[in-house]
Amino acid sequence: MKPESLVIPLFPLDLVQFPGAITPLHIFEPRYRQMLKDVMAGDKSFGIIFRDSLTLIDSENLPEGSIGCMIEVAVAQGMADGRSNILCLGKERFRLLGYVEGEPYLKAEVELFDDDLDIVDPSDLADKTRALFLRLMAAGRKLKNQIESDDESPELPDDAQSLSLIIPAYLEIDNSEKQYMLELTSTVERLDYLNSILENLARDYENRAITNQFAKLNGHGGKLPKM
């Protein structure tokens, strides 16, 4: 059955929004001030779609089929000059069907979608993803000489699909890689791709942490620090 379409305000940004991820935004352009005013008077939702800074030009709309993410405004703080700081919570992904005229800001017809049902059970891959992410965080703390704290560990979802869509939001990787994972409709494929990224990042962070600790010996020798 074909997904039902809906018309939403659309905010092109040089970032990739993921379901479940919280994103702070600063609203300052007049057209997007109006958009925020309109959505806050309604269901507090609009769509974020990735468009890199080189193509953030009004006349260059994204093609049909482009993938973005719905968000809900969780917190909005207005300023005296009309600007606003907002916190957005990522919701469902959407596929762009076409643009709708008649507003000072972009509006588009979209259809929501979810991952397809995988033949392979993603549970084992998800367990590996979780372990690799925790390993990466531990390596990051060592690199920054930070003491482990439960407060610094994000609460990760239990189900494989949600896990595969929230972890990329925490990673310092290229937006093209994030967008690729957002667009995938197989949880198994996304987890497999994500695990290769996490393995490389964790290994890099661990090697850099060892180098930093060894450098502190300042030529006095000694054994290589253990991770």
Backbone as ProteinMPNN parsed JSONL, in Angstrom:
{"seq_chain_A": "MKPESLVIPLFPLDLVQFPGAITPLHIFEPRYRQMLKDVMAGDKSFGIIFRDSLTLIDSENLPEGSIGCMIEVAVAQGMADGRSNILCLGKERFRLLGYVEGEPYLKAEVELFDDDLDIVDPSDLADKTRALFLRLMAAGRKLKNQIESDDESPELPDDAQSLSLIIPAYLEIDNSEKQYMLELTSTVERLDYLNSILENLARDYENRAITNQFAKLNGHGGKLPKM", "coords_chain_A": {"N_chain_A": [[0.851, -1.2, 0.0], [0.56, 2.207, -0.874], [2.298, 4.797, 0.802], [0.694, 7.356, 2.761], [0.514, 10.746, 1.743], [1.633, 14.013, 2.864], [1.564, 17.559, 3.482], [4.18, 19.685, 4.364], [6.028, 22.251, 6.185], [9.316, 23.063, 5.099], [12.705, 22.899, 5.927], [15.688, 23.481, 4.662], [18.941, 22.495, 5.533], [22.446, 22.561, 6.404], [22.998, 20.052, 7.618], [22.422, 16.726, 8.882], [19.525, 15.403, 9.983], [18.429, 13.043, 12.383], [16.044, 10.475, 13.266], [14.914, 10.573, 16.605], [17.087, 12.047, 17.499], [18.206, 14.981, 19.202], [18.248, 18.308, 18.256], [19.68, 21.497, 18.35], [18.597, 24.655, 17.132], [19.058, 27.863, 15.616], [16.935, 30.345, 14.84], [16.698, 32.849, 12.544], [16.333, 34.118, 10.041], [13.846, 36.091, 8.356], [11.79, 34.682, 6.89], [11.892, 32.125, 7.989], [11.378, 32.698, 10.59], [8.707, 33.289, 10.346], [7.845, 30.773, 9.536], [8.355, 29.28, 11.869], [6.594, 30.547, 13.629], [4.175, 29.815, 12.457], [4.225, 26.957, 12.638], [4.323, 26.61, 15.382], [1.851, 27.413, 16.083], [0.444, 25.357, 15.189], [0.943, 21.944, 14.804], [3.507, 21.899, 15.725], [5.496, 20.878, 14.116], [7.924, 20.324, 11.529], [9.86, 19.77, 8.519], [13.254, 18.751, 8.233], [15.805, 18.88, 5.884], [18.724, 17.697, 4.309], [20.973, 19.864, 2.798], [23.861, 20.78, 1.372], [26.197, 23.439, 2.204], [27.16, 24.578, -0.114], [25.12, 24.482, -1.905], [23.039, 25.856, -0.818], [20.979, 27.694, -1.909], [18.331, 29.775, -2.857], [17.126, 29.313, -5.372], [17.752, 26.763, -6.02], [16.24, 24.02, -5.695], [15.866, 20.884, -4.006], [15.911, 17.648, -5.581], [13.037, 15.583, -6.468], [12.326, 12.76, -4.432], [14.37, 13.096, -2.649], [15.637, 12.653, 0.683], [14.567, 13.346, 3.981], [14.005, 14.385, 7.42], [11.364, 14.428, 9.712], [10.687, 16.778, 12.317], [9.873, 17.646, 15.717], [9.161, 20.554, 17.489], [10.502, 20.881, 20.543], [11.267, 22.699, 22.507], [11.026, 26.192, 22.535], [12.53, 29.288, 22.476], [11.982, 32.573, 22.431], [13.415, 35.7, 21.305], [13.998, 39.205, 21.977], [14.422, 40.6, 19.62], [13.146, 39.134, 17.695], [14.35, 36.83, 16.809], [14.898, 33.272, 17.435], [15.733, 30.575, 19.638], [15.662, 27.132, 19.352], [14.838, 23.755, 20.337], [14.866, 20.713, 18.732], [13.232, 17.611, 18.186], [13.947, 14.681, 16.551], [11.801, 12.908, 14.344], [9.828, 10.936, 12.242], [11.21, 9.656, 9.136], [11.156, 11.114, 5.829], [10.18, 11.177, 2.345], [10.765, 13.29, -0.348], [8.241, 14.547, -2.4], [7.409, 16.682, -3.952], [7.307, 20.285, -4.472], [5.364, 22.87, -2.872], [3.643, 25.767, -3.641], [3.091, 29.165, -2.387], [3.792, 30.116, 0.131], [6.053, 32.146, 2.113], [8.222, 30.671, 2.891], [9.764, 27.45, 2.262], [7.554, 24.851, 1.315], [6.477, 21.483, 1.162], [5.256, 18.524, -0.471], [5.287, 15.408, 0.992], [6.111, 11.938, 1.683], [5.922, 9.724, 4.385], [8.2, 7.222, 5.593], [9.481, 3.984, 6.56], [11.917, 1.58, 7.77], [12.346, -1.348, 5.735], [11.232, -4.737, 6.249], [13.673, -6.816, 7.437], [15.151, -9.863, 6.292], [17.117, -11.16, 7.678], [17.814, -11.472, 11.128], [18.501, -8.609, 12.989], [19.638, -8.482, 15.52], [22.146, -9.469, 16.578], [23.998, -7.933, 15.158], [23.234, -5.427, 16.101], [23.945, -5.627, 18.8], [26.704, -5.713, 18.516], [27.113, -3.177, 17.424], [26.362, -1.521, 19.556], [28.335, -2.23, 21.449], [30.667, -1.427, 20.1], [30.236, 1.315, 19.929], [30.273, 2.093, 22.618], [32.894, 1.409, 23.155], [34.162, 3.267, 21.496], [33.401, 5.659, 22.77], [34.717, 5.341, 25.224], [37.363, 5.375, 24.366], [37.438, 7.949, 23.377], [37.173, 9.425, 25.732], [39.581, 8.765, 26.989], [41.327, 9.938, 25.211], [40.801, 12.595, 25.66], [41.577, 12.786, 28.217], [39.664, 12.357, 30.205], [37.696, 11.376, 33.03], [35.805, 8.43, 33.386], [32.296, 8.666, 33.296], [28.99, 8.004, 34.219], [27.091, 9.854, 33.547], [27.869, 10.905, 31.149], [27.329, 9.078, 29.218], [25.16, 8.407, 26.619], [21.685, 7.504, 26.647], [20.816, 4.65, 25.085], [18.599, 3.319, 22.597], [16.68, 0.235, 22.73], [15.752, -1.282, 20.543], [16.814, -2.474, 17.318], [16.561, -0.954, 14.907], [16.069, 1.729, 15.763], [18.408, 2.141, 17.223], [20.315, 2.004, 15.185], [19.776, 4.329, 13.865], [20.141, 6.416, 15.647], [22.766, 6.449, 16.672], [24.509, 7.35, 14.532], [24.036, 10.103, 14.67], [25.597, 11.001, 16.751], [28.173, 10.88, 15.859], [31.257, 12.185, 14.603], [31.467, 12.513, 11.597], [31.523, 12.66, 7.985], [28.876, 14.502, 6.411], [27.818, 13.316, 4.146], [28.099, 10.598, 4.582], [26.413, 10.288, 6.772], [23.973, 11.012, 5.605], [23.69, 8.971, 3.758], [23.245, 6.77, 5.446], [20.859, 7.591, 6.632], [19.147, 7.373, 4.477], [19.041, 4.67, 3.864], [16.988, 1.749, 3.798], [17.144, -0.624, 5.05], [17.666, -2.097, 8.073], [19.652, -3.923, 8.761], [21.633, -3.513, 6.754], [22.305, -0.866, 7.369], [23.318, -1.088, 9.995], [25.514, -2.745, 9.507], [27.093, -1.116, 7.855], [27.472, 1.022, 9.61], [28.892, -0.239, 11.667], [31.381, -0.705, 10.49], [32.325, 1.903, 10.277], [32.396, 2.644, 12.994], [34.301, 0.839, 14.003], [36.654, 1.701, 12.701], [36.833, 4.346, 13.667], [37.022, 3.934, 16.466], [39.424, 2.499, 16.627], [41.195, 4.418, 15.629], [40.915, 6.502, 17.551], [41.812, 5.162, 19.834], [44.486, 4.606, 19.159], [45.47, 7.212, 18.93], [45.115, 8.066, 21.549], [46.929, 6.434, 22.917], [49.304, 7.356, 21.782], [49.295, 9.996, 22.716], [49.491, 9.583, 25.498], [51.96, 8.301, 25.647], [53.6, 10.314, 24.717], [53.665, 12.005, 26.861], [55.62, 11.027, 28.47], [57.837, 12.315, 27.737], [60.363, 11.722, 26.617], [61.556, 10.167, 28.558], [61.387, 7.5, 28.478], [60.149, 4.161, 29.183], [57.38, 1.856, 29.463], [54.969, 1.359, 26.852], [51.864, 2.944, 27.279], [48.923, 1.203, 28.408], [45.682, 0.528, 26.987]], "CA_chain_A": [[0.0, 0.0, 0.0], [1.346, 3.42, -0.995], [2.205, 5.638, 2.007], [-0.105, 8.573, 2.641], [1.345, 11.945, 1.639], [1.212, 15.182, 3.62], [2.28, 18.794, 3.137], [4.881, 20.169, 5.559], [7.077, 23.255, 6.003], [10.592, 22.4, 4.854], [13.848, 23.723, 6.311], [16.954, 22.904, 4.191], [20.06, 22.864, 6.392], [23.696, 21.853, 6.174], [23.122, 19.014, 8.641], [21.552, 15.561, 8.683], [18.709, 15.139, 11.168], [18.062, 11.636, 12.54], [14.971, 10.183, 14.217], [15.345, 10.407, 17.982], [18.169, 12.962, 17.848], [17.821, 16.336, 19.598], [19.065, 19.267, 17.525], [19.412, 22.913, 18.618], [18.618, 25.522, 15.952], [18.882, 29.297, 15.819], [16.072, 30.839, 13.766], [16.919, 34.297, 12.432], [15.816, 34.678, 8.79], [12.424, 36.447, 8.467], [10.88, 33.653, 6.369], [11.844, 30.997, 8.916], [10.658, 33.185, 11.775], [7.295, 33.095, 10.032], [7.6, 29.333, 9.557], [8.287, 28.855, 13.261], [5.341, 31.062, 14.179], [3.077, 28.999, 11.922], [4.235, 25.592, 13.157], [4.028, 26.63, 16.816], [0.401, 27.567, 16.187], [-0.146, 24.103, 14.733], [1.391, 20.705, 15.463], [4.91, 22.113, 16.124], [6.344, 19.998, 13.31], [8.331, 20.656, 10.165], [10.858, 18.823, 8.026], [14.63, 19.171, 7.967], [16.389, 18.098, 4.795], [20.123, 18.072, 4.129], [21.462, 20.501, 1.573], [25.143, 21.3, 1.822], [26.316, 24.893, 2.16], [27.462, 25.012, -1.472], [23.882, 24.547, -2.697], [21.983, 26.521, -0.058], [20.559, 28.835, -2.708], [16.87, 29.7, -2.975], [16.665, 28.846, -6.679], [18.173, 25.381, -6.229], [15.474, 23.084, -4.888], [16.316, 19.508, -4.054], [15.082, 16.854, -6.491], [12.064, 14.645, -5.916], [12.96, 11.553, -3.935], [15.33, 13.422, -1.599], [15.219, 12.13, 1.984], [14.771, 14.204, 5.148], [13.477, 13.878, 8.684], [10.43, 15.271, 10.436], [11.051, 17.107, 13.691], [8.897, 18.33, 16.56], [9.802, 21.569, 18.331], [10.298, 20.533, 21.946], [11.441, 23.927, 23.288], [11.241, 27.391, 21.724], [12.817, 30.461, 23.297], [12.008, 33.765, 21.603], [14.244, 36.829, 21.72], [13.343, 40.504, 21.802], [14.56, 41.057, 18.231], [12.407, 38.255, 16.788], [15.035, 35.553, 16.615], [14.513, 32.237, 18.401], [16.506, 29.355, 19.807], [14.727, 26.03, 19.531], [15.324, 22.384, 20.409], [14.029, 19.879, 17.88], [13.338, 16.17, 18.357], [13.739, 13.979, 15.286], [10.683, 11.956, 14.308], [9.87, 10.012, 11.111], [11.862, 10.069, 7.891], [10.222, 11.361, 4.728], [10.674, 11.247, 0.966], [10.226, 14.491, -0.995], [7.453, 14.28, -3.608], [7.319, 17.893, -4.762], [7.176, 21.53, -3.726], [4.048, 23.517, -2.858], [3.804, 27.227, -3.66], [2.113, 29.951, -1.642], [4.301, 30.577, 1.42], [7.367, 32.776, 1.989], [9.215, 29.637, 3.142], [9.507, 26.248, 1.475], [6.615, 23.817, 1.746], [6.615, 20.364, 0.242], [4.482, 17.309, -0.283], [6.204, 14.322, 1.317], [5.54, 10.704, 2.215], [6.72, 9.144, 5.457], [8.566, 5.828, 5.338], [10.2, 3.296, 7.624], [12.738, 0.502, 7.233], [11.708, -2.579, 5.296], [11.452, -5.878, 7.136], [14.847, -7.588, 7.04], [15.06, -11.321, 6.412], [18.086, -11.528, 8.711], [17.608, -10.852, 12.437], [19.582, -7.649, 13.2], [19.973, -8.396, 16.944], [23.58, -9.651, 16.812], [24.66, -6.738, 14.629], [22.926, -4.315, 17.007], [24.776, -5.815, 19.984], [28.059, -5.312, 18.132], [27.089, -1.723, 17.279], [26.331, -0.941, 20.898], [29.649, -2.448, 22.063], [31.64, -0.584, 19.404], [29.988, 2.713, 20.285], [30.779, 2.281, 23.978], [34.358, 1.381, 23.024], [34.549, 4.556, 20.935], [33.254, 6.67, 23.807], [35.787, 5.142, 26.202], [38.59, 5.848, 23.735], [37.343, 9.405, 23.311], [37.453, 9.965, 27.062], [41.021, 8.637, 27.215], [41.991, 10.929, 24.363], [40.609, 13.905, 26.281], [41.987, 12.664, 29.622], [38.487, 12.501, 31.048], [37.329, 10.241, 33.86], [34.527, 7.847, 32.961], [31.132, 9.093, 34.067], [27.72, 7.503, 33.678], [26.318, 10.99, 33.039], [28.313, 11.221, 29.801], [26.893, 8.025, 28.31], [23.769, 8.594, 26.202], [20.793, 6.359, 26.785], [20.605, 4.1, 23.755], [17.365, 2.527, 22.477], [16.855, -1.219, 22.723], [15.482, -1.921, 19.249], [17.925, -2.351, 16.378], [16.379, 0.136, 13.95], [16.272, 3.01, 16.443], [19.83, 2.204, 17.553], [21.069, 2.262, 13.955], [19.481, 5.684, 13.391], [20.523, 7.443, 16.619], [24.219, 6.507, 16.862], [25.179, 8.239, 13.57], [23.883, 11.505, 15.065], [26.655, 11.325, 17.718], [29.487, 10.694, 15.265], [31.886, 13.264, 13.84], [31.776, 11.982, 10.273], [31.04, 13.508, 6.902], [27.419, 14.501, 6.232], [27.435, 12.402, 3.072], [27.958, 9.275, 5.197], [25.203, 10.327, 7.581], [22.815, 11.019, 4.716], [23.585, 7.627, 3.199], [22.616, 5.905, 6.452], [19.475, 8.032, 6.788], [18.365, 6.956, 3.318], [18.909, 3.215, 3.797], [15.724, 1.213, 4.314], [17.452, -1.913, 5.663], [18.355, -1.953, 9.353], [20.851, -4.755, 8.702], [22.627, -2.81, 5.94], [22.753, 0.32, 8.096], [24.158, -1.533, 11.104], [26.763, -3.259, 8.943], [27.853, 0.063, 7.414], [27.798, 1.765, 10.819], [29.923, -0.966, 12.412], [32.69, -0.484, 9.855], [32.731, 3.251, 10.661], [32.722, 2.642, 14.415], [35.567, 0.117, 14.193], [37.742, 2.582, 12.27], [36.918, 5.48, 14.586], [37.506, 3.46, 17.763], [40.842, 2.169, 16.471], [41.923, 5.687, 15.489], [40.918, 7.186, 18.847], [42.662, 4.407, 20.758], [45.884, 4.832, 18.77], [45.829, 8.585, 19.27], [45.199, 8.153, 23.011], [48.198, 5.817, 23.295], [50.366, 8.281, 21.382], [49.286, 11.137, 23.639], [50.002, 9.164, 26.797], [53.383, 8.011, 25.5], [54.301, 11.591, 24.552], [53.804, 12.643, 28.173], [56.847, 10.564, 29.099], [58.79, 13.389, 27.434], [61.693, 11.219, 26.36], [62.103, 9.443, 29.71], [61.265, 6.058, 28.26], [59.071, 3.483, 29.889], [56.527, 1.005, 28.642], [53.839, 1.988, 26.176], [50.65, 2.858, 28.11], [47.869, 0.283, 27.988], [44.319, 1.075, 26.887]], "C_chain_A": [[0.885, 1.248, 0.0], [1.172, 4.28, 0.255], [1.385, 6.896, 1.744], [0.818, 9.783, 2.612], [0.779, 13.062, 2.513], [2.061, 16.36, 3.203], [2.872, 19.373, 4.409], [5.753, 21.378, 5.211], [8.417, 22.534, 5.914], [11.742, 23.357, 5.13], [15.123, 23.04, 5.818], [18.105, 23.417, 5.056], [21.293, 22.034, 6.042], [23.975, 20.901, 7.343], [22.155, 17.886, 8.312], [20.843, 15.272, 9.996], [18.317, 13.674, 11.199], [16.872, 11.498, 13.48], [15.538, 9.956, 15.622], [16.419, 11.369, 18.432], [17.61, 14.341, 18.2], [18.792, 17.327, 18.966], [18.701, 20.69, 17.913], [19.507, 23.72, 17.323], [18.43, 26.97, 16.375], [18.116, 29.839, 14.617], [16.205, 32.359, 13.682], [16.403, 34.902, 11.134], [14.327, 34.967, 8.919], [11.476, 35.353, 7.998], [10.773, 32.469, 7.327], [11.328, 31.409, 10.291], [9.164, 32.985, 11.565], [6.94, 31.613, 10.06], [7.45, 28.834, 10.991], [6.994, 29.313, 13.913], [4.163, 30.19, 13.731], [3.064, 27.602, 12.531], [3.926, 25.554, 14.657], [2.533, 26.832, 17.066], [-0.326, 26.302, 15.744], [0.375, 22.917, 15.522], [2.862, 20.739, 15.862], [5.889, 21.253, 15.326], [6.715, 20.64, 11.983], [9.399, 19.659, 9.742], [12.21, 19.471, 7.852], [15.184, 18.268, 6.882], [17.798, 18.615, 4.533], [20.36, 18.693, 2.759], [22.749, 21.198, 1.964], [25.261, 22.792, 1.525], [26.602, 25.413, 0.756], [26.206, 25.142, -2.329], [22.731, 25.173, -1.923], [21.601, 27.837, -0.743], [19.068, 28.675, -2.988], [16.414, 29.047, -4.276], [16.996, 27.377, -6.921], [17.428, 24.449, -5.281], [16.035, 21.674, -5.037], [15.39, 18.68, -4.939], [14.08, 15.984, -5.758], [12.783, 13.354, -5.523], [13.998, 11.82, -2.86], [14.755, 13.054, -0.235], [15.547, 13.124, 3.092], [14.137, 13.58, 6.374], [12.516, 14.895, 9.294], [10.999, 15.584, 11.813], [9.845, 17.721, 14.395], [9.647, 19.323, 17.433], [9.472, 21.256, 19.782], [10.361, 21.765, 22.838], [11.685, 25.068, 22.317], [11.414, 28.591, 22.648], [12.969, 31.664, 22.382], [12.884, 34.856, 22.197], [13.535, 38.126, 21.374], [13.383, 40.974, 20.353], [13.877, 40.137, 17.222], [13.087, 36.945, 16.476], [14.58, 34.548, 17.68], [15.576, 31.153, 18.461], [15.522, 28.228, 20.087], [15.481, 24.71, 19.678], [14.345, 21.495, 19.655], [14.285, 18.404, 18.162], [13.005, 15.481, 17.043], [12.635, 12.944, 15.381], [10.844, 11.023, 13.086], [10.695, 10.583, 9.955], [10.804, 10.301, 6.81], [10.964, 11.398, 3.4], [9.982, 12.418, 0.277], [9.504, 14.116, -2.293], [7.373, 15.491, -4.527], [7.101, 19.118, -3.891], [5.779, 22.122, -3.888], [4.263, 25.026, -2.763], [2.819, 27.895, -2.71], [2.556, 30.44, -0.288], [5.658, 31.253, 1.21], [8.518, 31.806, 2.243], [8.838, 28.398, 2.336], [8.45, 25.361, 2.138], [6.683, 22.707, 0.709], [5.62, 19.27, 0.564], [5.472, 16.165, -0.07], [5.418, 13.071, 1.678], [6.489, 10.15, 3.273], [7.062, 7.699, 5.104], [9.353, 5.285, 6.526], [11.094, 2.246, 6.978], [11.871, -0.65, 6.76], [12.004, -3.68, 6.305], [12.628, -6.69, 6.609], [14.597, -9.083, 7.217], [15.959, -11.806, 7.548], [17.77, -10.779, 10.002], [18.782, -9.907, 12.729], [20.121, -7.615, 14.633], [21.471, -8.497, 17.211], [24.37, -8.44, 16.317], [24.448, -5.546, 15.559], [23.752, -4.411, 18.285], [26.212, -5.376, 19.704], [28.149, -3.795, 18.006], [27.151, -1.033, 18.633], [27.711, -1.046, 21.567], [30.713, -1.559, 21.42], [31.472, 0.89, 19.772], [30.508, 3.008, 21.689], [32.308, 2.255, 23.994], [34.869, 2.714, 22.479], [34.457, 5.661, 21.984], [34.36, 6.572, 24.85], [37.114, 5.652, 25.643], [38.607, 7.372, 23.642], [37.642, 10.056, 24.649], [38.946, 9.887, 27.377], [41.788, 9.687, 26.424], [41.909, 12.322, 24.973], [41.009, 13.914, 27.757], [40.824, 12.887, 30.58], [38.252, 11.216, 31.837], [35.969, 9.74, 33.42], [33.406, 8.275, 33.899], [29.877, 8.567, 33.416], [26.904, 8.626, 33.06], [26.664, 11.303, 31.593], [27.83, 10.206, 28.781], [25.435, 8.238, 27.921], [22.954, 7.328, 26.398], [20.422, 5.863, 25.393], [19.334, 3.261, 23.707], [17.668, 1.038, 22.388], [16.692, -1.818, 21.325], [16.542, -1.536, 18.221], [17.766, -1.171, 15.431], [16.652, 1.486, 14.595], [17.745, 3.217, 16.793], [20.646, 2.604, 16.333], [20.867, 3.676, 13.436], [19.907, 6.773, 14.376], [22.044, 7.56, 16.752], [24.916, 7.389, 15.812], [25.09, 9.718, 13.94], [24.987, 11.945, 16.024], [28.043, 11.366, 17.078], [29.966, 11.919, 14.495], [32.395, 12.684, 12.525], [31.163, 12.897, 9.227], [29.519, 13.379, 6.751], [26.965, 13.546, 5.134], [27.262, 10.983, 3.607], [26.697, 9.209, 6.048], [23.958, 10.252, 6.69], [22.601, 9.646, 4.093], [22.876, 6.693, 4.171], [21.162, 6.282, 6.688], [18.592, 7.469, 5.684], [18.169, 5.443, 3.227], [17.569, 2.763, 4.395], [15.896, -0.199, 4.861], [18.227, -1.665, 6.948], [19.667, -2.73, 9.349], [21.958, -4.064, 7.917], [23.189, -1.602, 6.681], [23.683, -0.055, 9.243], [25.516, -2.016, 10.601], [27.668, -2.102, 8.516], [28.342, 0.849, 8.63], [28.918, 1.083, 11.6], [31.307, -0.771, 11.813], [33.221, 0.901, 10.201], [33.183, 3.276, 12.117], [34.048, 1.933, 14.689], [36.758, 1.003, 13.827], [37.934, 3.746, 13.228], [37.497, 5.055, 15.93], [38.995, 3.152, 17.699], [41.687, 3.447, 16.381], [42.028, 6.423, 16.824], [41.847, 6.483, 19.837], [44.137, 4.621, 20.443], [46.342, 6.241, 19.136], [45.962, 8.759, 20.785], [46.514, 7.562, 23.509], [49.364, 6.745, 22.962], [50.451, 9.464, 22.336], [49.861, 10.768, 24.996], [51.502, 8.904, 26.741], [54.187, 9.303, 25.382], [54.528, 12.28, 25.882], [55.048, 12.171, 28.928], [58.01, 11.503, 28.805], [60.222, 12.872, 27.317], [62.311, 10.43, 27.496], [61.933, 7.924, 29.586], [60.114, 5.468, 29.046], [58.262, 2.655, 28.925], [55.404, 1.805, 28.008], [52.598, 1.841, 27.041], [49.632, 1.884, 27.534], [46.543, 0.99, 27.908], [43.433, 0.395, 27.914]], "O_chain_A": [[1.84, 1.341, 0.772], [0.052, 4.479, 0.725], [1.387, 7.43, 0.635], [1.79, 9.845, 3.364], [-0.402, 13.056, 2.857], [3.143, 16.192, 2.64], [2.176, 19.538, 5.411], [6.175, 21.52, 4.063], [8.627, 21.517, 6.574], [11.759, 24.483, 4.633], [15.608, 22.115, 6.469], [18.232, 24.62, 5.284], [21.192, 20.953, 5.462], [25.036, 20.944, 7.965], [21.195, 18.068, 7.563], [21.477, 14.938, 10.997], [17.918, 13.113, 10.179], [16.704, 12.308, 14.392], [16.519, 9.234, 15.796], [16.653, 11.504, 19.633], [16.659, 14.811, 17.575], [20.006, 17.203, 19.12], [17.533, 21.068, 17.82], [20.401, 23.488, 16.51], [17.742, 27.268, 17.352], [18.614, 29.79, 13.492], [15.868, 33.071, 14.628], [16.062, 36.085, 11.109], [13.604, 34.179, 9.528], [10.453, 35.114, 8.64], [9.704, 31.875, 7.469], [10.89, 30.562, 11.069], [8.445, 32.57, 12.474], [5.874, 31.233, 10.543], [6.538, 28.065, 11.298], [6.368, 28.562, 14.662], [3.275, 29.871, 14.521], [2.001, 27.108, 12.905], [3.339, 24.59, 15.149], [2.015, 26.471, 18.123], [-1.542, 26.182, 15.897], [0.268, 22.876, 16.748], [3.41, 19.724, 16.291], [6.979, 20.937, 15.804], [5.939, 21.392, 11.393], [9.796, 18.799, 10.528], [12.311, 20.604, 7.382], [15.052, 17.045, 6.947], [18.035, 19.823, 4.534], [20.004, 18.134, 1.721], [22.738, 22.107, 2.794], [24.523, 23.337, 0.704], [26.314, 26.573, 0.462], [26.216, 25.825, -3.353], [21.574, 25.042, -2.32], [21.86, 28.927, -0.234], [18.6, 27.585, -3.314], [15.428, 28.31, -4.287], [16.564, 26.805, -7.922], [17.92, 24.127, -4.199], [16.605, 21.324, -6.07], [14.201, 18.983, -5.036], [14.248, 15.683, -4.576], [13.72, 12.918, -6.191], [14.468, 10.882, -2.216], [13.546, 13.131, -0.019], [16.647, 13.674, 3.146], [13.776, 12.404, 6.374], [12.828, 16.082, 9.378], [11.704, 14.767, 12.405], [8.927, 18.241, 13.76], [10.655, 18.975, 18.048], [8.32, 21.35, 20.204], [9.61, 21.875, 23.807], [12.467, 24.927, 21.377], [10.561, 28.873, 23.49], [13.95, 31.775, 21.646], [13.073, 34.937, 23.411], [12.594, 38.144, 20.58], [12.474, 41.673, 19.905], [14.015, 40.338, 16.015], [12.461, 36.037, 15.93], [13.965, 34.915, 18.681], [16.233, 30.851, 17.465], [14.655, 28.35, 20.953], [16.61, 24.567, 19.208], [13.141, 21.523, 19.912], [15.43, 17.997, 18.357], [11.923, 15.67, 16.487], [12.538, 12.201, 16.358], [11.89, 10.394, 12.926], [10.858, 11.795, 9.812], [9.703, 9.753, 6.872], [12.174, 11.613, 3.333], [8.756, 12.527, 0.312], [10.071, 13.459, -3.167], [7.279, 15.342, -5.746], [6.752, 19.004, -2.716], [5.106, 21.908, -4.897], [4.992, 25.497, -1.89], [1.841, 27.284, -2.278], [1.789, 31.116, 0.397], [6.342, 30.961, 0.229], [9.656, 32.077, 1.861], [7.736, 28.306, 1.797], [8.458, 25.154, 3.352], [6.916, 22.959, -0.473], [5.195, 19.105, 1.708], [6.391, 15.98, -0.868], [4.218, 13.13, 1.944], [7.704, 10.115, 3.078], [6.304, 7.03, 4.4], [9.825, 6.038, 7.378], [11.035, 2.045, 5.765], [10.798, -0.902, 7.309], [12.922, -3.56, 7.117], [12.596, -7.191, 5.484], [13.927, -9.512, 8.156], [15.615, -12.734, 8.28], [17.489, -9.581, 9.97], [19.935, -10.34, 12.72], [20.984, -6.791, 14.934], [22.016, -7.706, 17.98], [25.298, -7.981, 16.982], [25.363, -4.753, 15.78], [24.211, -3.393, 18.802], [26.855, -4.748, 20.545], [29.136, -3.19, 18.427], [27.904, -0.079, 18.824], [28.194, -0.088, 22.169], [31.563, -1.002, 22.115], [32.455, 1.62, 19.908], [31.115, 4.053, 21.921], [32.939, 2.989, 24.754], [35.886, 3.23, 22.943], [35.347, 6.508, 22.07], [34.881, 7.588, 25.308], [37.895, 6.282, 26.357], [39.65, 8.005, 23.807], [38.283, 11.105, 24.709], [39.515, 10.814, 27.954], [42.77, 10.252, 26.906], [42.825, 13.13, 24.824], [40.813, 14.906, 28.459], [40.974, 13.518, 31.626], [38.565, 10.119, 31.375], [35.078, 10.533, 33.114], [33.547, 8.249, 35.122], [29.711, 8.668, 32.2], [26.111, 8.387, 32.149], [25.857, 11.897, 30.878], [27.919, 10.46, 27.58], [24.561, 8.251, 28.787], [23.48, 6.218, 26.321], [19.787, 6.579, 24.618], [19.019, 2.563, 24.671], [18.771, 0.636, 22.02], [17.407, -2.752, 20.962], [17.089, -0.434, 18.247], [18.735, -0.455, 15.173], [17.386, 2.302, 14.038], [18.268, 4.325, 16.677], [21.552, 3.432, 16.424], [21.681, 4.177, 12.659], [20.024, 7.935, 13.989], [22.558, 8.665, 16.928], [25.842, 8.118, 16.169], [25.963, 10.503, 13.571], [25.288, 13.136, 16.107], [28.991, 11.842, 17.702], [29.186, 12.596, 13.825], [33.583, 12.404, 12.364], [30.383, 13.795, 9.547], [28.951, 12.303, 6.936], [25.851, 13.025, 5.186], [26.389, 10.247, 3.148], [25.993, 8.199, 6.047], [23.013, 9.52, 6.986], [21.463, 9.209, 3.919], [22.011, 5.914, 3.772], [20.322, 5.412, 6.916], [17.432, 7.128, 5.919], [17.228, 4.982, 2.58], [17.09, 3.333, 5.376], [14.911, -0.894, 5.109], [19.316, -1.092, 6.922], [20.676, -2.255, 9.872], [23.103, -4.029, 8.366], [24.39, -1.338, 6.635], [24.717, 0.583, 9.442], [26.547, -1.724, 11.207], [28.869, -2.115, 8.787], [29.491, 1.289, 8.67], [29.797, 1.756, 12.137], [32.296, -0.683, 12.541], [34.424, 1.07, 10.399], [34.219, 3.854, 12.443], [34.831, 2.388, 15.522], [37.75, 1.05, 14.554], [39.065, 4.096, 13.567], [38.365, 5.737, 16.476], [39.744, 3.503, 18.611], [42.756, 3.539, 16.983], [43.099, 6.909, 17.187], [42.577, 7.134, 20.584], [44.949, 4.798, 21.351], [47.467, 6.437, 19.595], [46.82, 9.508, 21.252], [47.145, 8.113, 24.411], [50.292, 6.903, 23.755], [51.542, 9.885, 22.72], [50.624, 11.535, 25.583], [52.231, 9.243, 27.673], [55.31, 9.391, 25.877], [55.474, 13.054, 26.028], [55.485, 12.806, 29.887], [59.024, 11.503, 29.503], [61.163, 13.477, 27.831], [63.48, 10.055, 27.413], [62.297, 7.172, 30.49], [59.223, 6.18, 29.511], [58.44, 2.745, 27.71], [54.947, 2.804, 28.562], [52.295, 0.739, 27.498], [49.5, 1.758, 26.317], [46.287, 1.935, 28.655], [42.244, 0.703, 28.004]]}, "name": "protein", "num_of_chains": 1, "seq": "MKPESLVIPLFPLDLVQFPGAITPLHIFEPRYRQMLKDVMAGDKSFGIIFRDSLTLIDSENLPEGSIGCMIEVAVAQGMADGRSNILCLGKERFRLLGYVEGEPYLKAEVELFDDDLDIVDPSDLADKTRALFLRLMAAGRKLKNQIESDDESPELPDDAQSLSLIIPAYLEIDNSEKQYMLELTSTVERLDYLNSILENLARDYENRAITNQFAKLNGHGGKLPKM"}
